[in-house]
Amino acid sequence: MLEVNGVNSFYGKAQVLNDLNFTVDRGTVVALLGRNGAGKTTTMKSIMQLVRPRQGKIIYQGQDITGWPSHKVARNGLGYVPEERRIFTQLTVLENLEVGRQPPRDGCTTWTEDMVFDLFPNLAEQQMLTIARTLMGNPAFILLDEPSEGIAPVIVEQMARVILQLKAEGLTVLLSEQNLHFAQAVADGVVIIEHGTQKFVGTLAALQSQPEIRDQYLSV
């Protein structure tokens, strides 16, 4: 469903991503793992065209979206939940949800307020509200940047259940994480990056069978 092909992304003259290559199959959850500063957020922003790759391509559902305006990417079914949340604090929960609303999309769940209230036990949590607002855009594919960061353990458990429910609803998910335990609870596949370069691409089972990879690139 998503192909990241030879992507090189920069901030000014500083190169952050180096020939990144991976795919995300429809209906799966893939975890983008790496330490802080590894390039996970830049990968997300490059997919959404918030950072334009200088080389390489982003292919979404068979279409090259490299260079598209970010709003056009979103309107084609890619939903993005940024690490910094970007909740409109001056708006109510319902008003925040309304901001994210898009028309129904063929082949995708059409989310309503009642559905997101059923899915999310506490929309006062900014993490939950940001995901709910993104769902109101009826995405086919959702990017979650550090969904478990800075939240209480009980909310982390709820977040894992939410991601598995999104998969059950037919969404495809790419999430960036430092928390390997959280990723193991939800992910089918894993991409590990270090200094913007991929070091491992494979299934979660394959990673678990290679503890030396885990220890080298994910240990604190």
Helices and strands as residue ranges (DSSP letters): E 2-11, E 14-24, E 29-33, H 40-47, E 55-60, E 63-64, H 70-75, E 78-81, H 93-99, H 113-119, H 126-135, E 141-145, H 153-168, E 172-177, H 180-186, E 189-194, E 197-203, H 204-208, H 211-218
